[in-house]
Amino acid sequence: MSGIISYDKVNIFYNEKPIIKDVSFSVQAGEILGIAGESGSGKSTLIQMFNGLIRPTSGQVLLNGEDIWAKPKEIRRVRFQVGMVFQY
C-alpha cells in the first residue's frame, strides 16, 4: 500500500472492545478525503492516529511508506509533517 499516509490493518481496542477494526486505506498526494460517521463511531480516533496522537493497538500507520511508530522517540518529527486543526 503506497501513499502519503497509509493505514495497514490498523486496530484500536479500549478495554478489549474494538473501536477501529482492521482498517486499511491510503491517501495519495493531492487527494481529498472525507471521513463521516455517527457520533462515537471512531472518526476522531482514526484522525488522531494520522500524526501519532494515538498509537494503534496493532497494524501500521505509514507516512511516506515508513511506520510512524518504528522509532517512538522520534514521533515529534511526524507531528511536524502532519498538521492537525482541532474543531474546538
C-alpha positions as CSV (number, residue, x, y, z in Angstrom):
1,M,0.0,0.0,0.0
2,S,1.5,3.3,-1.0
3,G,0.6,6.9,-0.5
4,I,1.4,9.9,1.6
5,I,-0.4,8.4,4.5
6,S,-1.5,4.8,4.7
7,Y,-3.2,2.6,7.3
8,D,-2.4,-1.1,7.1
9,K,-4.7,-3.4,9.1
10,V,-5.0,-0.8,12.0
11,N,-6.8,-1.8,15.1
12,I,-7.6,0.1,18.3
13,F,-9.1,-1.5,21.4
14,Y,-10.2,0.2,24.5
15,N,-10.9,-2.2,27.4
16,E,-10.7,-5.1,25.0
17,K,-13.6,-3.5,22.9
18,P,-12.8,-2.9,19.3
19,I,-13.1,0.8,18.3
20,I,-11.2,0.7,15.0
21,K,-11.1,-2.8,13.5
22,D,-8.8,-3.9,10.6
23,V,-8.8,-0.6,8.7
24,S,-6.6,-0.2,5.6
25,F,-6.5,2.7,3.2
26,S,-4.1,5.1,1.5
27,V,-4.3,8.8,0.9
28,Q,-2.4,9.9,-2.3
29,A,-0.8,13.3,-2.8
30,G,-3.4,15.9,-3.8
31,E,-6.3,13.6,-2.8
32,I,-9.1,15.0,-0.7
33,L,-10.5,12.6,1.9
34,G,-13.7,12.9,3.9
35,I,-14.5,10.8,6.9
36,A,-18.1,10.7,8.1
37,G,-20.0,8.7,10.6
38,E,-22.2,8.7,13.6
39,S,-21.1,10.1,17.0
40,G,-18.9,7.6,18.7
41,S,-18.0,5.7,15.5
42,G,-14.3,6.3,15.9
43,K,-13.7,9.2,13.4
44,S,-11.7,11.3,15.9
45,T,-9.7,8.2,16.9
46,L,-8.9,7.4,13.3
47,I,-7.8,11.0,12.6
48,Q,-5.6,11.3,15.7
49,M,-3.6,8.4,14.5
50,F,-2.5,10.4,11.4
51,N,0.1,12.3,13.4
52,G,0.7,9.9,16.3
53,L,-1.5,11.4,19.0
54,I,-2.9,7.9,19.4
55,R,-0.9,4.7,18.8
56,P,-2.8,1.8,17.2
57,T,-3.1,-1.4,19.2
58,S,-1.9,-3.3,16.1
59,G,-1.3,-2.6,12.5
60,Q,0.7,0.3,11.0
61,V,0.3,4.0,10.2
62,L,2.7,4.8,7.4
63,L,3.9,8.2,6.4
64,N,5.6,8.2,3.0
65,G,6.0,4.4,3.4
66,E,7.6,4.5,6.9
67,D,5.9,3.2,10.0
68,I,5.5,6.4,12.2
69,W,5.9,4.2,15.3
70,A,9.1,2.5,14.2
71,K,11.1,5.0,16.3
72,P,8.7,6.1,19.1
73,K,11.2,8.7,20.4
74,E,11.0,10.5,17.1
75,I,7.2,10.8,16.9
76,R,7.6,14.6,17.2
77,R,9.2,14.6,13.7
78,V,5.9,13.1,12.4
79,R,3.9,15.8,14.1
80,F,5.8,18.5,12.2
81,Q,4.9,16.8,8.9
82,V,1.3,16.1,9.6
83,G,-0.6,19.1,10.9
84,M,-4.0,19.0,12.7
85,V,-6.6,21.7,13.3
86,F,-9.0,20.9,16.1
87,Q,-12.6,22.0,15.9
88,Y,-12.9,23.4,19.4
